[in-house]
Amino acid sequence: MAATALASRRRMTPQESRDAALEAARALLLESGPQAVTLKAVAARIGRTHANLLHHFGSAAGLQKALIERMAGAITSTIRDAVLEARAGDQDPREVVDLTFDAFGTGGAGALASWMILSGDEDALDPILTAIHDLVDELAEGNDDAHPIHEETLQLVLMALGDALLGGPMARALGLPRDKARDLASDMLLGGRKAE
């Protein structure tokens, strides 16, 4: 809280103000869910005015889109590093699965994207989809058969997003361990490697 209070006392550059707002928005998302990511709540959190945030983001939807863009960049960067380490033999594919599932689950990306879509923002997933597409294309470079990478990514992301939204209740309803979807995703990645 001291950092937030300090940030509100000094004059920030436009980029610092934007960054502070996005960090506050992410904190609100993780603490209270996507419905808490409003201009008013973020402004109060960083000691700025509603008008200041309107200037930077245009609307609550603009703030949410900027947040999901930032989250998409962080998600794909983390996944890229994990995949490259796994390819070098330094990491178990399960770690790639866990990073992906965590990004959509505890990281809040799944909840935010779903909430934005349900609120009528049909383009809400565009930043995540674009970032993942770019990552897959990068990882596929030099690979003679890029389709398995694209297909594995599709399966992994859909599984992670589905798990973020319904994983707990579905596992309970089916009498399965909570991590079963992660186990299945790991088996899928390992199976793809064995087939190569």
C-alpha positions as CSV (number, residue, x, y, z in Angstrom):
1,M,0.0,0.0,0.0
2,A,2.9,2.3,0.7
3,A,4.0,2.1,-3.0
4,T,0.5,3.1,-4.1
5,A,0.4,6.0,-1.7
6,L,3.8,7.1,-2.8
7,A,2.8,6.9,-6.5
8,S,-0.2,9.1,-5.8
9,R,1.8,11.8,-4.2
10,R,4.3,12.4,-7.0
11,R,3.7,13.4,-10.5
12,M,3.9,10.5,-12.9
13,T,4.8,10.5,-16.6
14,P,1.9,9.3,-18.8
15,Q,3.6,5.9,-19.2
16,E,4.1,5.5,-15.5
17,S,0.5,6.5,-14.9
18,R,-0.7,3.9,-17.5
19,D,1.6,1.2,-16.0
20,A,0.4,2.0,-12.4
21,A,-3.2,1.7,-13.6
22,L,-2.6,-1.6,-15.3
23,E,-0.8,-3.0,-12.2
24,A,-3.8,-1.9,-10.1
25,A,-6.2,-3.4,-12.6
26,R,-4.4,-6.7,-12.4
27,A,-4.4,-6.7,-8.6
28,L,-8.1,-6.0,-8.6
29,L,-8.7,-8.8,-11.1
30,L,-6.8,-11.3,-8.9
31,E,-8.4,-10.1,-5.7
32,S,-12.0,-9.6,-6.7
33,G,-12.6,-10.9,-10.2
34,P,-13.1,-9.2,-13.6
35,Q,-16.2,-7.3,-12.6
36,A,-14.0,-5.3,-10.1
37,V,-11.8,-3.9,-12.9
38,T,-13.5,-0.6,-13.4
39,L,-12.1,2.9,-14.0
40,K,-13.4,4.1,-10.7
41,A,-11.8,1.3,-8.7
42,V,-8.5,1.5,-10.5
43,A,-8.4,5.3,-10.1
44,A,-9.1,5.0,-6.4
45,R,-6.4,2.4,-6.0
46,I,-3.7,4.5,-7.6
47,G,-4.9,7.9,-6.3
48,R,-5.8,9.3,-9.7
49,T,-9.0,10.7,-11.1
50,H,-11.5,8.9,-13.3
51,A,-10.8,11.5,-15.9
52,N,-7.1,10.6,-15.9
53,L,-7.9,7.0,-16.7
54,L,-10.4,8.0,-19.3
55,H,-7.6,10.0,-21.0
56,H,-5.3,6.9,-21.0
57,F,-7.8,4.2,-21.9
58,G,-10.9,5.8,-23.2
59,S,-13.3,3.5,-21.3
60,A,-13.5,0.6,-18.9
61,A,-13.4,-1.7,-21.9
62,G,-10.2,0.1,-23.1
63,L,-8.6,-0.5,-19.7
64,Q,-9.6,-4.1,-19.8
65,K,-8.3,-4.6,-23.3
66,A,-5.0,-3.0,-22.3
67,L,-4.8,-5.3,-19.3
68,I,-5.5,-8.4,-21.3
69,E,-2.9,-7.3,-23.9
70,R,-0.3,-6.9,-21.1
71,M,-1.3,-10.3,-19.7
72,A,-1.1,-11.9,-23.1
73,G,2.5,-10.6,-23.5
74,A,3.5,-12.0,-20.1
75,I,1.7,-15.3,-20.7
76,T,3.4,-15.9,-24.1
77,S,6.8,-14.8,-22.8
78,T,6.6,-17.3,-19.9
79,I,5.4,-20.1,-22.2
80,R,8.1,-19.3,-24.8
81,D,10.8,-19.6,-22.2
82,A,9.4,-22.8,-20.9
83,V,9.0,-24.4,-24.3
84,L,12.6,-23.5,-25.3
85,E,13.9,-24.9,-22.1
86,A,11.8,-28.1,-22.6
87,R,13.2,-28.4,-26.1
88,A,16.7,-28.1,-24.8
89,G,15.9,-31.0,-22.4
90,D,16.1,-28.7,-19.3
91,Q,12.4,-28.8,-18.5
92,D,9.6,-31.4,-18.1
93,P,6.6,-30.7,-20.5
94,R,4.4,-30.7,-17.3
95,E,6.0,-27.4,-16.4
96,V,4.8,-25.9,-19.7
97,V,1.3,-27.2,-18.9
98,D,1.4,-25.8,-15.4
99,L,2.6,-22.4,-16.6
100,T,-0.2,-22.3,-19.2
101,F,-2.9,-23.4,-16.9
102,D,-1.7,-21.0,-14.1
103,A,-1.7,-18.1,-16.6
104,F,-5.4,-18.7,-17.4
105,G,-6.4,-19.8,-14.0
106,T,-4.7,-18.2,-11.0
107,G,-3.3,-15.5,-13.3
108,G,-6.8,-14.3,-14.2
109,A,-6.5,-14.3,-18.0
110,G,-9.3,-16.8,-18.5
111,A,-11.8,-15.0,-16.2
112,L,-11.0,-11.6,-17.7
113,A,-11.4,-12.8,-21.3
114,S,-14.6,-14.7,-20.5
115,W,-16.1,-11.8,-18.6
116,M,-15.3,-9.4,-21.4
117,I,-16.8,-11.7,-24.0
118,L,-20.0,-12.1,-21.9
119,S,-20.1,-8.3,-21.5
120,G,-20.4,-8.0,-25.3
121,D,-16.7,-7.5,-26.2
122,E,-16.4,-10.1,-28.9
123,D,-12.9,-9.0,-29.7
124,A,-11.7,-9.6,-26.1
125,L,-9.6,-12.7,-26.9
126,D,-7.9,-11.0,-29.9
127,P,-4.8,-9.9,-27.9
128,I,-4.3,-13.4,-26.4
129,L,-5.0,-15.1,-29.7
130,T,-2.6,-12.8,-31.6
131,A,0.1,-13.3,-29.0
132,I,-0.3,-17.1,-29.0
133,H,-0.3,-17.2,-32.8
134,D,2.9,-15.2,-33.0
135,L,4.5,-17.4,-30.3
136,V,3.5,-20.6,-32.2
137,D,4.8,-19.2,-35.5
138,E,8.1,-18.3,-33.8
139,L,8.4,-21.8,-32.2
140,A,7.5,-23.5,-35.5
141,E,10.3,-21.7,-37.4
142,G,12.8,-24.3,-38.6
143,N,10.4,-27.1,-37.8
144,D,9.5,-29.1,-41.0
145,D,6.0,-30.0,-39.7
146,A,4.6,-27.0,-37.9
147,H,1.1,-28.4,-37.7
148,P,1.7,-30.5,-34.6
149,I,2.9,-27.4,-32.7
150,H,-0.2,-25.5,-33.8
151,E,-2.4,-28.4,-32.9
152,E,-0.7,-29.0,-29.5
153,T,-1.0,-25.3,-28.7
154,L,-4.7,-25.3,-29.7
155,Q,-5.4,-28.2,-27.4
156,L,-3.3,-26.8,-24.5
157,V,-4.8,-23.3,-24.6
158,L,-8.4,-24.6,-24.9
159,M,-7.8,-27.1,-22.0
160,A,-6.2,-24.3,-19.9
161,L,-9.0,-21.9,-20.6
162,G,-11.7,-24.5,-20.0
163,D,-10.0,-25.6,-16.8
164,A,-9.8,-22.0,-15.6
165,L,-13.6,-21.6,-16.1
166,L,-15.0,-25.1,-15.2
167,G,-12.1,-27.3,-14.1
168,G,-12.9,-27.4,-10.4
169,P,-16.6,-28.1,-10.6
170,M,-16.2,-30.6,-13.5
171,A,-13.5,-32.6,-11.7
172,R,-15.7,-32.7,-8.5
173,A,-18.8,-33.7,-10.5
174,L,-16.9,-36.5,-12.2
175,G,-15.1,-37.6,-9.1
176,L,-11.7,-36.9,-10.6
177,P,-8.7,-35.3,-9.0
178,R,-8.5,-31.5,-9.5
179,D,-5.3,-31.8,-11.5
180,K,-6.7,-34.4,-14.0
181,A,-7.0,-31.9,-16.9
182,R,-3.3,-30.9,-16.3
183,D,-2.4,-34.6,-16.4
184,L,-4.3,-35.1,-19.6
185,A,-2.6,-32.0,-21.2
186,S,0.8,-33.4,-20.1
187,D,0.1,-36.8,-21.6
188,M,-1.0,-35.0,-24.8
189,L,2.4,-33.1,-25.0
190,L,4.4,-36.2,-24.2
191,G,2.4,-38.3,-26.7
192,G,3.2,-35.7,-29.4
193,R,6.9,-35.9,-28.6
194,K,6.9,-39.7,-28.8
195,A,5.2,-39.6,-32.2
196,E,8.0,-37.3,-33.6
